[in-house]
């Protein structure tokens, strides 16, 4: 999975980049067809914001998290994305597993 990381008013250090990759790589377990992800890390005074847009099979997911610490924001972001990917996967499987049941029978 390709993860693009950009920073606004923050330098993306190797430790921060590795942390993002470690947290967001677990999304592969939930969904196979993740094609790409774009993560934006922003700092405004005391507010640390992490945003991500994720390309999945038949859709695009977006999540953001605001915390007082960047690492906490990344943790919250990964939790939100994991819930969204799981829900999206369940929607696709429930929709495609639907079978047509014929209630009226012709004798």
GIWOUR-V867574 format. One line per field, one symbol per residue. psi: psi as a letter, one per 40 degrees, with the letter a starting at -180 (. if undefined). A space follows every 10 residues. Layout:
# GIWOUR-V867574
psi=???
This chain:
# GIWOUR-V867574
psi=hhhhhihhfh hhiddddddd dddedeeddd hdfhdiihhh hihhbehhhh ihhhhihfih ihiihhiehd dddddddddd dddddddddd dddddeehih hhdhih.
